[in-house]
């Protein structure tokens, strides 16, 4: 599973990055989380505002940070699309 966090501001990135790691652990998913800040890659996904979470090329959210619980719900709701 390819998990990418799009962010350009350090403080928010650390918060979202931590929430993503916690959500994955709670869902029993092992995977490497990459931070993406390359504008070309961000545009490739169609993300127009950060932060954003992308799993296997699918943008789960963009434009606002999410709590661990919200991320868990998004992952659980979309898990069949990732495998």
RAMOVEN-V435640 format. One line per field, one symbol per residue. ss: DSSP state (H for helix, E for strand, L for the rest). phi: phi as a letter, one per 40 degrees, with the letter a starting at -180 (. if undefined). Layout:
ss: ???
phi: ???
This chain:
ss: LLEEEELLLHHHHHHHHHHHHHHHHHLLLLLLEEEELLHHHHHHLLLLLLLEEEELLEEEEELLLLLHHHHHHHHHHHHHHHL
phi: .cbbbcabbdccdcccdccccccccccgbcacbbcbbcdccccdcgcbabcabbbfgcccaahacbcdcccdcccccbdcccb
